[in-house]
Amino acid sequence: RRVGPGKALQGNLDPAVLFAPTAVVEEKADEVLDAAAGLEGHVFNLGHGVLPSMDPDALTRLVEYVHTRTAR
């Protein structure tokens, strides 16, 4: 967790979470964001990329949610 000043961290969300209901996706996203709270930089992403069977709307909802949580 200690990487020193001026460094950004990348936090991953298990892509399988996107198959869950929206409330669960938001809860899991909150866990990633809360773990990164107070850091100088953080890149939110999926741990293994987008699965072929994933609903694109689920990705859109996740991106919009993360943007509302991290708006400056």
C-alpha positions as a printed NumPy array, in Angstrom:
array([[  0.   ,   0.   ,   0.   ],
       [  2.911,   2.352,   0.509],
       [  4.346,   3.338,  -2.806],
       [  5.505,   6.821,  -1.978],
       [  4.405,  10.292,  -3.024],
       [  3.546,  11.122,  -6.607],
       [  2.525,   7.581,  -7.538],
       [ -0.864,   6.452,  -8.826],
       [ -2.368,   3.063,  -8.034],
       [ -4.566,   0.91 , -10.196],
       [ -7.465,  -0.856,  -8.512],
       [ -9.292,  -3.725, -10.102],
       [-12.893,  -4.825, -10.043],
       [-13.57 ,  -8.469, -10.867],
       [-15.364,  -8.32 , -14.243],
       [-17.72 , -11.128, -13.171],
       [-19.282,  -8.624, -10.761],
       [-20.891,  -6.937, -13.781],
       [-23.24 ,  -9.924, -14.127],
       [-24.717,  -9.061, -10.705],
       [-27.584,  -6.625, -10.066],
       [-26.686,  -2.933, -10.253],
       [-26.783,  -2.514,  -6.457],
       [-24.143,  -5.223,  -6.041],
       [-21.966,  -3.723,  -8.788],
       [-22.115,  -0.343,  -7.057],
       [-21.302,  -1.911,  -3.679],
       [-18.235,  -3.653,  -5.103],
       [-17.161,  -0.485,  -6.92 ],
       [-17.479,   1.378,  -3.619],
       [-15.13 ,  -1.138,  -1.993],
       [-12.462,  -0.426,  -4.625],
       [-12.984,   3.333,  -4.43 ],
       [-13.02 ,   3.38 ,  -0.627],
       [ -9.758,   1.422,  -0.518],
       [ -8.201,   4.107,  -2.737],
       [ -9.679,   7.056,  -0.852],
       [ -7.095,   9.645,   0.081],
       [ -4.48 ,   8.419,  -2.375],
       [ -2.883,  10.923,  -4.732],
       [ -3.969,   8.974,  -7.796],
       [ -6.058,   5.945,  -8.641],
       [ -7.041,   4.261, -11.905],
       [-10.314,   2.335, -11.653],
       [-10.59 ,  -0.608, -14.021],
       [-11.654,  -4.21 , -14.476],
       [ -9.233,  -6.852, -13.338],
       [ -9.32 ,  -8.943, -16.513],
       [-11.103,  -6.86 , -19.123],
       [-14.53 ,  -7.198, -20.678],
       [-15.994, -10.657, -21.155],
       [-17.682, -11.379, -24.509],
       [-21.024, -12.179, -22.862],
       [-21.072,  -8.98 , -20.809],
       [-23.942,  -6.534, -21.259],
       [-22.493,  -3.247, -22.569],
       [-25.136,  -1.366, -20.569],
       [-23.677,  -2.811, -17.356],
       [-20.329,  -1.286, -18.305],
       [-21.954,   2.058, -19.041],
       [-23.721,   2.052, -15.669],
       [-20.452,   1.23 , -13.896],
       [-18.538,   4.025, -15.64 ],
       [-21.293,   6.532, -14.879],
       [-21.405,   5.426, -11.234],
       [-17.636,   5.71 , -10.791],
       [-17.739,   9.163, -12.379],
       [-20.406,  10.308,  -9.893],
       [-18.317,   9.   ,  -6.998],
       [-15.091,  10.577,  -8.218],
       [-16.294,  13.876,  -9.687],
       [-14.075,  16.787,  -8.709]])
